[in-house]
Amino acid sequence: MKWTQTQKQRKKVTKQLKKIIKKSKSIKHYELTNEEEDMIQTIRFTTREHNRNNVTRTQAYFDFYQKHPEIHWALLAHLVSRNAGWNMTDLKGEYLPFLLSRKEQTDFFSFLERGNWLIFQDAYPQLLLYEESKKRGSPLFHLLSFMEISTFMEPFWTQFWKESSKEVLTVALIINEQQYIEERVVQHKQYRETVLDSILFKLQDVFEFNHILFPYTPSIQKSTVLAGGAVHHFSSVKERINLGKGLYPLLFSVPSRLKHTIDWAEANPHTGSRHDFWPHLFHHIKETAPDEKHELTSNPCSLKPISPKIYSPQLTSVWKDFDQEAVIPGDWFINKKMLHFVKKPVKVLKGDIQKTYCKAIEELESAASTKALFHKRN
């Protein structure tokens, strides 16, 4: 697979999008049939059932991908959602409780959970509608707007149905979901004040919230290794989209690594604990005393078993299911501003993230040690 959208496909879909912009989005010239209304209600119910917490939605993505491997975005979403879960449990893990107050931990969790929840409730209905289209042998994408899905997505799904343009659809979903959470989470006043402008700023040198890790176990070795990438300015929608576009070919461009990644995901169901990928280093049971902080005795990248291990709890043991407020209505796609993300070719990331991640663990441990020492002296 060549990781650059064909000029023909890009021109075709952007031409359709420009036409959509010109049309009135407030008036629908189509009435749903009873069957279509029932279908939409079923999709919404199924989405709610799987959107209880990070663990359930992460598994739902993977289950969907296994049934429909042509939808590459579902596997990408599964792995990115795993990372969101790891970030959530880090807030109650070995080191961050030394650096963040309980309120800051809850605020950060609320921020992570809201974004993870919103993306799922927008994207999963699209996946289910595609699944229903396959069952019926006929496209149903005219129903997307009736499920409050952005008008941006319909031409991409329609083109995918006709031409199986996997890369174009994946990039469109990446753009759509990052735009979807932009105003609702990233630029939302509550999260700007409590998280992005305070906690993330406070931890920017040590908390690798911006790392996305793809674990896989090569057949030539037993230890799980990490590929991935990082975004350096999370508040920038451009940075987040470019990261997603880079992670996609990193995941799919090497068939052997892709197979090892899928095998790893199947063998290690998501729990939210980093023990899932590095059991030699992390454990979901705390092995140090309640008020003591774990101290590293070797480089995390050595992959040598250590004792005691770093505490990384399972998500459901430290965070209850979160009641979400209703979604703010509205379609982000109102002008041509974002079309350049469709036109711009995908750039493959190098993916060598393991050493950077290991260094981040060491820096986090050092910061927690400094904070713990300061408290003892005062």
C-alpha positions as CSV (number, residue, x, y, z in Angstrom):
1,M,0.0,0.0,0.0
2,K,1.3,3.4,-0.9
3,W,0.9,5.9,1.9
4,T,-0.3,8.8,-0.1
5,Q,-3.8,9.5,-1.2
6,T,-4.2,9.5,-5.0
7,Q,-4.8,13.0,-6.5
8,K,-7.9,11.7,-8.2
9,Q,-9.5,10.5,-4.9
10,R,-8.6,13.7,-3.1
11,K,-10.0,15.9,-5.8
12,K,-13.2,13.9,-6.0
13,V,-14.0,14.1,-2.3
14,T,-13.0,17.7,-1.8
15,K,-15.2,18.7,-4.7
16,Q,-18.2,17.0,-2.9
17,L,-17.3,18.7,0.4
18,K,-17.3,22.1,-1.2
19,K,-20.8,21.4,-2.5
20,I,-21.9,20.4,1.0
21,I,-20.7,23.7,2.4
22,K,-22.9,25.6,0.1
23,K,-26.0,23.8,1.0
24,S,-28.2,24.6,4.0
25,K,-27.6,22.2,6.8
26,S,-30.5,23.3,8.9
27,I,-33.2,21.8,6.6
28,K,-33.4,18.1,5.9
29,H,-35.2,17.2,2.7
30,Y,-35.7,13.6,3.7
31,E,-38.1,11.8,6.0
32,L,-37.1,8.7,7.9
33,T,-39.0,5.5,7.4
34,N,-40.1,3.6,10.5
35,E,-37.5,1.0,9.8
36,E,-34.8,3.7,9.6
37,E,-35.9,5.3,12.8
38,D,-35.7,1.9,14.6
39,M,-32.3,1.3,13.1
40,I,-31.0,4.6,14.4
41,Q,-32.4,3.9,17.9
42,T,-30.8,0.5,17.9
43,I,-27.4,2.0,16.9
44,R,-27.7,4.6,19.6
45,F,-28.6,2.0,22.3
46,T,-25.7,-0.3,21.3
47,T,-23.3,2.7,21.3
48,R,-24.4,3.6,24.9
49,E,-23.9,0.1,26.0
50,H,-20.3,0.0,24.8
51,N,-19.5,3.6,25.9
52,R,-19.6,2.9,29.7
53,N,-15.9,3.4,30.3
54,N,-12.6,3.3,28.5
55,V,-12.3,-0.5,28.9
56,T,-15.6,-1.2,27.2
57,R,-15.2,1.2,24.4
58,T,-11.6,0.2,23.7
59,Q,-12.7,-3.5,23.4
60,A,-15.6,-2.5,21.2
61,Y,-13.2,-0.9,18.7
62,F,-11.1,-4.1,18.5
63,D,-14.1,-6.4,18.2
64,F,-15.4,-4.3,15.3
65,Y,-12.0,-4.4,13.6
66,Q,-11.8,-8.2,13.9
67,K,-15.1,-8.4,12.1
68,H,-14.4,-5.7,9.6
69,P,-10.6,-5.5,9.0
70,E,-11.1,-3.2,6.0
71,I,-12.0,-0.4,8.4
72,H,-8.4,0.4,9.4
73,W,-9.5,3.3,11.7
74,A,-11.1,0.8,14.1
75,L,-7.7,-0.8,15.0
76,L,-6.0,2.6,15.2
77,A,-8.8,3.8,17.5
78,H,-8.4,0.7,19.7
79,L,-4.7,1.3,20.2
80,V,-5.1,5.1,20.8
81,S,-7.9,4.4,23.2
82,R,-5.7,2.0,25.1
83,N,-3.2,4.9,25.6
84,A,-6.0,7.1,26.9
85,G,-6.8,4.4,29.5
86,W,-3.2,4.1,30.6
87,N,-3.1,7.9,31.0
88,M,-6.2,7.6,33.2
89,T,-4.8,5.0,35.5
90,D,-1.4,6.8,35.7
91,L,-3.3,9.5,37.7
92,K,-3.8,6.9,40.4
93,G,-0.6,5.0,39.9
94,E,2.9,5.0,41.4
95,Y,4.1,8.5,40.7
96,L,1.5,11.1,39.7
97,P,-0.3,11.1,43.1
98,F,2.9,12.7,44.5
99,L,2.6,15.4,41.9
100,L,-1.1,16.1,41.7
101,S,-3.7,16.8,44.3
102,R,-6.9,14.7,44.3
103,K,-8.8,17.4,42.6
104,E,-6.2,17.7,39.9
105,Q,-6.3,14.0,39.4
106,T,-10.1,14.1,39.0
107,D,-10.0,17.1,36.7
108,F,-7.5,15.4,34.5
109,F,-9.5,12.2,34.4
110,S,-12.6,14.1,33.6
111,F,-10.8,15.7,30.6
112,L,-9.4,12.4,29.3
113,E,-12.7,10.6,29.8
114,R,-14.8,13.3,28.2
115,G,-12.7,13.2,25.0
116,N,-12.5,9.4,24.9
117,W,-16.3,9.2,25.4
118,L,-17.1,11.9,22.8
119,I,-15.1,10.3,20.1
120,F,-16.7,6.9,20.7
121,Q,-20.2,8.3,20.7
122,D,-19.5,10.0,17.4
123,A,-17.5,7.4,15.6
124,Y,-19.0,4.1,16.7
125,P,-22.5,4.8,15.2
126,Q,-20.7,5.4,11.9
127,L,-19.1,2.0,12.2
128,L,-22.4,0.3,13.1
129,L,-24.1,2.0,10.2
130,Y,-21.4,0.7,7.8
131,E,-21.9,-2.8,9.3
132,E,-25.7,-2.5,8.7
133,S,-25.0,-1.4,5.1
134,K,-22.9,-4.5,4.6
135,K,-25.6,-6.7,5.9
136,R,-28.1,-5.2,3.5
137,G,-25.8,-4.9,0.6
138,S,-26.8,-1.2,0.2
139,P,-25.2,2.0,1.5
140,L,-27.1,3.8,4.3
141,F,-24.8,6.8,4.7
142,H,-27.6,9.3,4.1
143,L,-28.6,8.5,7.7
144,L,-25.4,9.9,9.2
145,S,-26.8,13.4,9.5
146,F,-29.8,12.0,11.4
147,M,-27.4,10.7,14.1
148,E,-25.7,14.1,14.4
149,I,-22.7,13.0,12.5
150,S,-20.8,15.8,10.7
151,T,-21.8,16.3,7.1
152,F,-18.0,16.1,6.5
153,M,-18.2,12.3,6.7
154,E,-20.9,11.3,4.3
155,P,-18.9,11.7,1.0
156,F,-16.0,9.7,2.5
157,W,-18.1,6.8,3.5
158,T,-19.9,6.9,0.1
159,Q,-16.5,6.9,-1.7
160,F,-15.2,4.1,0.5
161,W,-18.3,2.0,-0.3
162,K,-17.7,2.4,-4.1
163,E,-13.9,2.4,-4.2
164,S,-12.7,0.8,-0.9
165,S,-10.5,3.9,-0.4
166,K,-9.2,2.8,3.0
167,E,-6.6,5.5,3.5
168,V,-8.9,8.3,2.5
169,L,-11.6,7.1,4.9
170,T,-9.1,6.6,7.8
171,V,-7.7,10.1,7.4
172,A,-11.2,11.6,7.2
173,L,-12.2,9.9,10.5
174,I,-9.0,11.2,12.1
175,I,-9.8,14.7,11.0
176,N,-13.4,14.4,12.0
177,E,-12.8,13.1,15.5
178,Q,-10.2,15.7,16.4
179,Q,-12.3,18.5,15.1
180,Y,-15.3,17.0,17.0
181,I,-13.5,17.3,20.3
182,E,-11.8,20.6,19.6
183,E,-14.6,23.0,20.8
184,R,-16.3,20.4,23.1
185,V,-13.2,19.5,25.1
186,V,-9.8,21.1,24.1
187,Q,-11.1,24.6,23.8
188,H,-13.8,24.3,26.4
189,K,-13.4,26.9,29.1
190,Q,-13.7,24.4,31.9
191,Y,-10.9,22.1,30.6
192,R,-8.7,25.0,29.5
193,E,-8.6,26.4,33.0
194,T,-8.4,23.2,35.0
195,V,-6.2,21.0,32.8
196,L,-4.6,22.5,29.7
197,D,-3.5,25.8,31.2
198,S,-2.6,24.4,34.6
199,I,-2.0,20.7,35.0
200,L,-0.5,19.9,31.6
201,F,1.6,23.1,31.8
202,K,2.7,22.0,35.3
203,L,3.7,18.5,34.1
204,Q,4.8,19.2,30.6
205,D,8.4,18.2,31.2
206,V,7.7,14.9,32.9
207,F,4.2,13.6,32.2
208,E,4.2,11.9,28.8
209,F,0.5,12.3,28.2
210,N,1.3,13.1,24.6
211,H,3.0,9.7,23.9
212,I,1.0,7.1,21.9
213,L,2.4,3.6,22.3
214,F,1.8,0.6,20.0
215,P,3.0,-2.6,21.8
216,Y,3.9,-5.6,19.8
217,T,5.9,-8.8,20.3
218,P,8.2,-9.8,17.4
219,S,8.4,-13.5,16.8
220,I,12.1,-13.5,17.2
221,Q,11.9,-12.3,20.9
222,K,9.6,-12.8,23.8
223,S,9.6,-9.3,25.2
224,T,7.0,-6.8,24.0
225,V,8.5,-3.7,22.4
226,L,7.0,-0.3,21.6
227,A,6.5,1.8,18.5
228,G,4.6,5.0,18.4
229,G,4.7,8.8,18.3
230,A,4.1,11.9,20.3
231,V,2.3,15.3,19.9
232,H,4.2,18.2,21.4
233,H,1.3,20.7,21.5
234,F,-1.9,18.8,22.4
235,S,-4.0,21.9,22.3
236,S,-3.2,22.3,18.6
237,V,-5.8,20.5,16.4
238,K,-3.3,20.5,13.6
239,E,-0.7,18.7,15.7
240,R,-3.2,16.1,16.8
241,I,-4.4,15.4,13.3
242,N,-0.8,15.2,11.9
243,L,0.0,12.7,14.7
244,G,-3.0,10.6,13.8
245,K,-2.1,10.7,10.1
246,G,1.4,9.6,10.9
247,L,0.4,6.8,13.3
248,Y,-1.8,5.3,10.7
249,P,0.9,4.2,8.3
250,L,3.2,3.3,11.2
251,L,0.6,0.8,12.2
252,F,-0.3,-0.6,8.7
253,S,2.7,-0.2,6.4
254,V,4.7,-3.1,7.8
255,P,2.6,-6.3,7.5
256,S,4.7,-8.3,9.9
257,R,4.6,-5.6,12.6
258,L,0.9,-5.2,12.0
259,K,0.3,-8.9,12.5
260,H,2.3,-8.9,15.7
261,T,0.4,-5.9,17.0
262,I,-3.0,-7.5,16.3
263,D,-1.8,-10.8,17.9
264,W,-0.6,-8.8,21.0
265,A,-3.9,-7.0,21.3
266,E,-5.8,-10.2,21.0
267,A,-3.7,-11.9,23.6
268,N,-3.8,-9.0,26.1
269,P,-7.3,-7.6,26.6
270,H,-7.2,-4.0,27.7
271,T,-7.5,-3.4,31.5
272,G,-6.0,0.1,31.7
273,S,-2.9,-1.1,33.5
274,R,0.5,-0.7,31.9
275,H,1.1,-4.2,33.2
276,D,-0.8,-5.3,30.0
277,F,2.3,-4.5,27.9
278,W,5.3,-4.6,30.3
279,P,4.6,-7.0,33.2
280,H,8.3,-7.0,34.0
281,L,8.1,-3.4,35.0
282,F,4.4,-2.7,36.1
283,H,1.9,-4.4,38.3
284,H,-1.7,-3.7,38.9
285,I,-1.2,-4.5,42.6
286,K,0.8,-2.0,44.6
287,E,3.9,-3.6,45.9
288,T,5.4,-0.7,47.8
289,A,4.1,0.6,51.2
290,P,1.0,2.9,50.9
291,D,3.0,6.1,51.5
292,E,6.2,5.0,49.8
293,K,7.3,5.8,46.3
294,H,8.8,3.1,44.0
295,E,12.5,3.8,43.1
296,L,13.9,2.6,39.8
297,T,16.9,0.3,40.1
298,S,17.6,0.0,36.4
299,N,16.8,1.5,33.0
300,P,13.2,0.6,32.1
301,C,14.4,-0.1,28.6
302,S,16.6,-2.9,29.8
303,L,13.5,-5.0,29.9
304,K,14.9,-6.8,32.9
305,P,12.4,-7.8,35.6
306,I,12.4,-5.6,38.6
307,S,11.1,-5.9,42.2
308,P,9.1,-4.3,43.5
309,K,7.2,-3.3,40.3
310,I,5.8,0.1,39.5
311,Y,2.1,0.4,40.5
312,S,-0.2,0.7,37.5
313,P,-3.8,-0.1,38.5
314,Q,-6.5,-1.5,36.4
315,L,-9.0,1.2,35.4
316,T,-12.1,-0.2,37.0
317,S,-10.3,-0.5,40.3
318,V,-9.6,3.2,40.6
319,W,-12.2,5.1,38.5
320,K,-15.9,4.6,38.6
321,D,-18.0,4.9,35.4
322,F,-18.5,8.6,34.7
323,D,-21.9,10.2,34.1
324,Q,-21.6,12.3,31.0
325,E,-23.4,15.5,30.2
326,A,-25.4,15.8,27.0
327,V,-23.4,16.5,23.8
328,I,-23.2,20.1,22.7
329,P,-25.0,20.1,19.3
330,G,-23.6,21.5,16.1
331,D,-21.5,20.6,13.0
332,W,-17.9,21.7,13.1
333,F,-17.7,21.5,9.3
334,I,-18.8,25.0,8.2
335,N,-16.1,26.2,5.9
336,K,-13.2,25.0,3.7
337,K,-10.5,25.6,6.3
338,M,-9.9,22.0,7.1
339,L,-9.8,20.6,3.6
340,H,-6.1,21.0,3.4
341,F,-5.8,18.1,5.8
342,V,-7.6,15.9,3.3
343,K,-5.3,17.0,0.5
344,K,-2.0,16.8,2.3
345,P,-0.3,13.4,1.9
346,V,0.2,11.1,4.9
347,K,3.7,11.2,6.4
348,V,5.0,8.0,8.0
349,L,6.5,8.4,11.5
350,K,9.8,6.8,12.4
351,G,8.1,5.1,15.3
352,D,11.2,4.8,17.5
353,I,9.4,5.8,20.7
354,Q,10.6,3.2,23.3
355,K,13.8,5.1,24.5
356,T,11.9,8.3,24.8
357,Y,9.1,6.6,26.8
358,C,11.7,5.0,29.1
359,K,13.3,8.3,29.7
360,A,9.9,9.7,30.5
361,I,9.4,7.1,33.2
362,E,12.8,8.0,34.7
363,E,11.9,11.7,34.7
364,L,8.6,11.0,36.3
365,E,10.2,8.9,39.0
366,S,12.7,11.6,39.7
367,A,10.1,14.4,39.9
368,A,8.0,12.3,42.3
369,S,11.1,11.6,44.4
370,T,11.9,15.3,44.6
371,K,8.3,16.1,45.6
372,A,8.2,13.4,48.2
373,L,11.5,14.6,49.7
374,F,10.2,18.1,49.9
375,H,7.1,17.0,51.8
376,K,9.2,15.1,54.3
377,R,11.4,18.1,55.0
378,N,8.4,20.3,55.5
